[in-house]
């Protein structure tokens, strides 16, 4: 990763972690992805912009395997997703071969635009929902 991308990653993730995510988690209909912390074992809730399609939920991580929630998925793919105020259990899959830029075209427009602007290493994540 170039120095520019590393600096961009640190600034944006710090802002998201300290400002955006705490506010977004409080919104009742914000879509959330809940993973299990790979070190703590505690639930970690991350606001995401994705879309449910049948029994699948699709998101694109802007920083790929550097995203904390992606690292948690690598350690334990069992997740929950809150969509329209309702929690669903599922199993997350990292899709390295999926065209993440093309995938963004099928996801919510505002979030996809933000991911395109700030993202440096896009990675598609599919959650197979079980309920």
N, C-alpha and C positions, 0 to 999 in steps of 0.2 A: 504494500500500500504506500502510495506517495505521501510525502510530508503534508501536502495540501489536504489530501483525503483523510489523513490521520487527525489533523487539526480540526477539520470539518466534523468528523465523527465525534471527537471529544466535546466540542462546543455544543453541537446539536443534542447529543445524548444527555449531556449534563442539564441542558435546558428542559428537555422532555422529562427527565427523571425528577427534577426539582419543581417544575412549574406546571407543565402540561398534564402529565399523567395523574398527579394528585387531584387536580381539578376534574379531569375527564372521568376518573373512577367514580366520582360522586354523582355523575349524571345518570338518572335511572334507566335511560334507554341507550347509553353508550355501549357498544359491543366490547366485551372484555374477553381476553384469553387468560385462563388460569392454569398455570403450570405449577409443578412442585420444585421448590428451590433445590438445586443439585447439592448444595453444601448444607443448608439449614434444614431442609425437609419441610419447610413452611410453604403455604400457598402463596403464589406470586401472581398478582393480577395486573395485566397489561392492556391498556386501551388499544384496540386495533380497528382497522377499517377493512372489512372483508365482506363476503357475501355467502349466504347459504344457498346451495343448489341441491335440492333433494336432501339426501342424507350426508352431504359433504359441506364443509365450510372451508372457503378458500381465502388466504391472505398472502401478501407478499411482504417479506421482511426487507427493510431498506438496507440493512447491514449484514445480511446473510448470517454466517456462523459467528459473527462478532456480537450479534444481538443476544442479550441475556436470556430472553425467552427461548431463543433457538438453542442455546447451550443447555437450558433446562430440559427442552424436548429431547435433545441428544441423550441426556442422562435418564430420562423417564418420559416416554411418549404419551402416557395417560394424561389427558387434559380435560378441562371443562371450558365451554364457550357460552357466554351470555349473549343471546340474540333477542332483541325486542323484549328485554326484561326477563327472559326465561333461560335457565341454565340447562345445558345439554352436556352429557359426558361423551368423550370420544378419544380416538387415538390419532396423534399427529404424525404426519409423514413429511420429511424434507424432500423436495423434488428438484434435485440439482439439474436435471435434464429438461425441465419445463422452461419454456420461454417466459420468464417473469415479466418482461416488458409487454409482451402480447397479453399475458394474463391480466395485467393492470387495466386493460381496456374493458374487461368484463366486471370489474369491481367498482365500488362507489367512486364517482368522479373526483370529488374534493380530496379524499384521502389518496387516491392514485396520483393526482397531480403533486401532492406534497411528497409522496414517496419518490416520484421521478426526480424532483428537484433536490432533495436532500440525500437520496440513496447513493451509495457507492458500490454496493455488491448485492444486487437484488437476488432474492431466493424465494421461490414459491413454497408455501406450506399448505398442505391439505389435511383437514381434520375429518376423519370418518366418524360420523356421529352414531351413537348406539341407542339414543333415546330421543 
